[in-house]
Amino acid sequence: MERSDPEGMICVGAVAGAFGVHGEVRLKSFCAEPAAIAEYAPLADPAGRSYGLEITRAVKGGFAARLTGVATREQAEALRGTRLFAPRDRLPALPDDEFYHADLVGLGVRDTGGAELGRIRAVHDHGAGDMLEVAQPGGTELLIPFTRAAVPTVDLAAGLVVVDPPEGLLDRAARRAADGPEGEEAP
């Protein structure tokens, strides 16, 4: 599976845009302790450019921060959407029941009966809990809540996730796959 994440790196945040007129950025942290992002600097973007990081203040939805090499509002705005990565070895080890999202992407997915459902394409967090985006054979997608009930087994060594999706989820996904564009029935 093609991934844009640099090898051996974990995405710890993203630039949400410029903050003010003096080259600060609005920074969104993906860390469990949001301010810990500064401890992992220097951070790198997907192109391999490195940035030192100094948090200047907390702001709604993240932090105002200075990145080395960014001195103007225009430079800060040009970084909008840039994901920032830290080397895995700088990050804390996780307990057995916690995972970095990057470790889950690409894992195979099977149901509790052993049927292959696809591969994890992405992990989304929309505020109500993580969702696994599973790319199914045939090009359809399935969103599965990343809860202990819906995902009882994650075996990183085997490259496999076992899911017990909520009742009806697979049926709805099958119906969507049978529908044509714009929700029309396929011929």
C-alpha positions as a Markdown table, in Angstrom:
| # | Residue | x | y | z |
|---|---|---|---|---|
| 1 | Met | 0.0 | 0.0 | 0.0 |
| 2 | Glu | 1.4 | 3.4 | -1.0 |
| 3 | Arg | 1.8 | 5.8 | 2.0 |
| 4 | Ser | 3.1 | 9.3 | 2.1 |
| 5 | Asp | 4.3 | 9.0 | 5.7 |
| 6 | Pro | 8.1 | 9.1 | 5.9 |
| 7 | Glu | 9.5 | 5.7 | 6.9 |
| 8 | Gly | 10.0 | 5.3 | 10.6 |
| 9 | Met | 8.1 | 8.5 | 11.4 |
| 10 | Ile | 4.8 | 9.1 | 13.2 |
| 11 | Cys | 2.6 | 12.1 | 12.4 |
| 12 | Val | 2.3 | 14.1 | 15.6 |
| 13 | Gly | 0.6 | 17.3 | 14.3 |
| 14 | Ala | -0.3 | 19.5 | 11.4 |
| 15 | Val | -0.1 | 23.2 | 10.5 |
| 16 | Ala | -3.6 | 24.6 | 10.3 |
| 17 | Gly | -2.4 | 28.0 | 8.9 |
| 18 | Ala | -0.8 | 31.2 | 9.8 |
| 19 | Phe | -1.3 | 32.9 | 13.2 |
| 20 | Gly | -0.8 | 36.6 | 13.3 |
| 21 | Val | 1.5 | 38.6 | 11.0 |
| 22 | His | 5.0 | 37.6 | 12.3 |
| 23 | Gly | 5.4 | 34.1 | 10.9 |
| 24 | Glu | 3.8 | 32.1 | 13.7 |
| 25 | Val | 1.7 | 29.1 | 12.7 |
| 26 | Arg | -1.5 | 27.7 | 14.1 |
| 27 | Leu | -0.5 | 24.1 | 15.1 |
| 28 | Lys | -2.8 | 21.2 | 15.7 |
| 29 | Ser | -1.3 | 18.5 | 17.9 |
| 30 | Phe | -2.2 | 14.8 | 17.5 |
| 31 | Cys | -0.4 | 13.9 | 20.8 |
| 32 | Ala | -2.3 | 12.4 | 23.8 |
| 33 | Glu | -0.8 | 15.3 | 25.7 |
| 34 | Pro | -1.0 | 18.1 | 23.1 |
| 35 | Ala | 1.8 | 20.2 | 24.4 |
| 36 | Ala | 4.2 | 17.2 | 24.3 |
| 37 | Ile | 4.6 | 17.9 | 20.5 |
| 38 | Ala | 7.3 | 20.4 | 21.3 |
| 39 | Glu | 9.3 | 17.7 | 23.1 |
| 40 | Tyr | 9.6 | 15.7 | 19.9 |
| 41 | Ala | 11.2 | 18.5 | 17.8 |
| 42 | Pro | 12.8 | 18.9 | 15.4 |
| 43 | Leu | 9.8 | 17.7 | 13.3 |
| 44 | Ala | 9.9 | 16.9 | 9.6 |
| 45 | Asp | 7.4 | 17.3 | 6.8 |
| 46 | Pro | 6.7 | 14.6 | 4.2 |
| 47 | Ala | 9.3 | 16.2 | 1.9 |
| 48 | Gly | 12.0 | 15.7 | 4.6 |
| 49 | Arg | 12.4 | 19.4 | 5.6 |
| 50 | Ser | 13.1 | 19.8 | 9.3 |
| 51 | Tyr | 11.6 | 22.3 | 11.7 |
| 52 | Gly | 12.5 | 23.3 | 15.2 |
| 53 | Leu | 9.4 | 24.1 | 17.2 |
| 54 | Glu | 8.6 | 26.6 | 19.9 |
| 55 | Ile | 5.0 | 26.8 | 21.3 |
| 56 | Thr | 4.2 | 30.5 | 22.0 |
| 57 | Arg | 0.7 | 30.1 | 23.4 |
| 58 | Ala | -2.4 | 28.0 | 23.5 |
| 59 | Val | -5.1 | 29.0 | 21.1 |
| 60 | Lys | -8.6 | 27.6 | 20.3 |
| 61 | Gly | -8.0 | 24.2 | 18.7 |
| 62 | Gly | -4.3 | 24.0 | 19.2 |
| 63 | Phe | -1.3 | 26.2 | 19.6 |
| 64 | Ala | 0.4 | 29.3 | 18.1 |
| 65 | Ala | 4.0 | 28.2 | 17.4 |
| 66 | Arg | 7.2 | 29.3 | 15.8 |
| 67 | Leu | 8.9 | 26.9 | 13.3 |
| 68 | Thr | 12.5 | 27.5 | 12.4 |
| 69 | Gly | 12.9 | 29.0 | 8.9 |
| 70 | Val | 9.4 | 30.5 | 8.9 |
| 71 | Ala | 9.5 | 34.3 | 9.4 |
| 72 | Thr | 6.6 | 35.7 | 7.6 |
| 73 | Arg | 2.8 | 35.3 | 7.5 |
| 74 | Glu | 3.1 | 34.2 | 3.8 |
| 75 | Gln | 5.6 | 31.5 | 4.7 |
| 76 | Ala | 3.4 | 30.3 | 7.6 |
| 77 | Glu | 0.3 | 30.3 | 5.4 |
| 78 | Ala | 2.1 | 28.3 | 2.7 |
| 79 | Leu | 2.5 | 25.5 | 5.2 |
| 80 | Arg | -1.3 | 25.2 | 5.8 |
| 81 | Gly | -2.1 | 21.4 | 5.8 |
| 82 | Thr | 1.5 | 20.3 | 6.2 |
| 83 | Arg | 1.7 | 17.2 | 8.4 |
| 84 | Leu | 4.6 | 17.1 | 10.9 |
| 85 | Phe | 6.4 | 13.9 | 11.8 |
| 86 | Ala | 8.7 | 12.8 | 14.6 |
| 87 | Pro | 11.0 | 9.8 | 14.6 |
| 88 | Arg | 9.3 | 6.8 | 16.3 |
| 89 | Asp | 12.2 | 6.3 | 18.7 |
| 90 | Arg | 11.6 | 9.8 | 20.2 |
| 91 | Leu | 8.0 | 8.9 | 21.1 |
| 92 | Pro | 7.0 | 7.1 | 24.2 |
| 93 | Ala | 6.4 | 3.3 | 24.2 |
| 94 | Leu | 2.7 | 2.5 | 24.3 |
| 95 | Pro | 0.9 | 0.0 | 26.6 |
| 96 | Asp | -0.2 | -3.3 | 24.9 |
| 97 | Asp | -3.7 | -2.1 | 24.2 |
| 98 | Glu | -2.7 | 1.2 | 22.5 |
| 99 | Phe | -1.4 | 1.8 | 19.0 |
| 100 | Tyr | -0.1 | 4.5 | 16.8 |
| 101 | His | -2.4 | 5.1 | 13.9 |
| 102 | Ala | 0.6 | 4.5 | 11.5 |
| 103 | Asp | 0.9 | 1.0 | 12.9 |
| 104 | Leu | -2.6 | 0.1 | 11.9 |
| 105 | Val | -2.6 | 1.4 | 8.3 |
| 106 | Gly | -2.1 | -1.5 | 5.9 |
| 107 | Leu | -3.1 | -4.3 | 8.3 |
| 108 | Gly | -5.4 | -7.0 | 7.0 |
| 109 | Val | -9.0 | -7.1 | 8.4 |
| 110 | Arg | -11.0 | -10.2 | 9.0 |
| 111 | Asp | -14.3 | -10.8 | 10.8 |
| 112 | Thr | -14.6 | -13.1 | 13.8 |
| 113 | Gly | -15.5 | -15.9 | 11.4 |
| 114 | Gly | -12.3 | -15.5 | 9.5 |
| 115 | Ala | -13.8 | -13.9 | 6.3 |
| 116 | Glu | -11.4 | -11.3 | 4.8 |
| 117 | Leu | -12.9 | -7.8 | 4.8 |
| 118 | Gly | -10.0 | -5.8 | 3.3 |
| 119 | Arg | -7.1 | -3.7 | 4.6 |
| 120 | Ile | -7.0 | -0.6 | 6.8 |
| 121 | Arg | -6.6 | 2.4 | 4.6 |
| 122 | Ala | -6.7 | 5.1 | 7.3 |
| 123 | Val | -7.7 | 5.8 | 10.9 |
| 124 | His | -10.0 | 8.8 | 11.4 |
| 125 | Asp | -10.7 | 10.8 | 14.5 |
| 126 | His | -13.7 | 13.0 | 14.2 |
| 127 | Gly | -14.0 | 13.7 | 17.9 |
| 128 | Ala | -16.3 | 10.9 | 18.9 |
| 129 | Gly | -13.7 | 8.2 | 18.8 |
| 130 | Asp | -11.5 | 6.6 | 16.1 |
| 131 | Met | -12.9 | 5.0 | 13.0 |
| 132 | Leu | -11.0 | 2.4 | 10.9 |
| 133 | Glu | -11.4 | 3.0 | 7.1 |
| 134 | Val | -11.2 | -0.4 | 5.5 |
| 135 | Ala | -10.7 | -0.8 | 1.8 |
| 136 | Gln | -12.6 | -3.8 | 0.7 |
| 137 | Pro | -12.0 | -6.0 | -2.4 |
| 138 | Gly | -13.9 | -4.4 | -5.3 |
| 139 | Gly | -13.1 | -0.9 | -4.2 |
| 140 | Thr | -15.8 | -0.3 | -1.6 |
| 141 | Glu | -15.0 | 1.2 | 1.8 |
| 142 | Leu | -16.2 | 0.3 | 5.3 |
| 143 | Leu | -15.9 | 2.4 | 8.4 |
| 144 | Ile | -15.6 | 0.4 | 11.6 |
| 145 | Pro | -15.6 | 2.0 | 15.1 |
| 146 | Phe | -12.2 | 1.4 | 16.7 |
| 147 | Thr | -13.6 | 0.2 | 20.1 |
| 148 | Arg | -12.7 | -3.0 | 22.0 |
| 149 | Ala | -16.2 | -4.4 | 21.2 |
| 150 | Ala | -15.9 | -3.8 | 17.4 |
| 151 | Val | -12.2 | -4.6 | 17.2 |
| 152 | Pro | -11.4 | -7.3 | 19.8 |
| 153 | Thr | -8.0 | -8.3 | 18.3 |
| 154 | Val | -5.1 | -6.3 | 16.9 |
| 155 | Asp | -2.1 | -8.5 | 16.1 |
| 156 | Leu | 0.7 | -6.2 | 14.8 |
| 157 | Ala | 3.1 | -9.1 | 14.5 |
| 158 | Ala | 0.7 | -11.1 | 12.2 |
| 159 | Gly | -0.4 | -7.9 | 10.4 |
| 160 | Leu | -4.0 | -8.6 | 11.2 |
| 161 | Val | -7.0 | -7.0 | 12.9 |
| 162 | Val | -10.1 | -9.1 | 13.8 |
| 163 | Val | -13.4 | -7.1 | 13.8 |
| 164 | Asp | -16.8 | -7.8 | 15.2 |
| 165 | Pro | -18.7 | -5.0 | 13.5 |
| 166 | Pro | -21.9 | -3.6 | 14.9 |
| 167 | Glu | -25.0 | -5.5 | 13.8 |
| 168 | Gly | -26.1 | -4.6 | 10.3 |
| 169 | Leu | -22.9 | -2.7 | 9.4 |
| 170 | Leu | -21.7 | -5.3 | 6.8 |
| 171 | Asp | -25.3 | -5.6 | 5.4 |
| 172 | Arg | -25.5 | -1.8 | 4.8 |
| 173 | Ala | -22.0 | -1.8 | 3.2 |
| 174 | Ala | -23.0 | -4.6 | 0.9 |
| 175 | Arg | -26.2 | -2.7 | -0.1 |
| 176 | Arg | -24.1 | 0.4 | -0.8 |
| 177 | Ala | -21.7 | -1.6 | -3.0 |
| 178 | Ala | -24.6 | -2.9 | -5.0 |
| 179 | Asp | -25.9 | 0.6 | -5.6 |
| 180 | Gly | -24.7 | 2.5 | -8.7 |
| 181 | Pro | -23.6 | 6.2 | -8.8 |
| 182 | Glu | -25.8 | 8.7 | -7.0 |
| 183 | Gly | -27.4 | 5.8 | -5.0 |
| 184 | Glu | -29.1 | 4.3 | -8.1 |
| 185 | Glu | -29.6 | 0.6 | -8.4 |
| 186 | Ala | -26.9 | -1.1 | -10.5 |
| 187 | Pro | -28.2 | -2.7 | -13.7 |
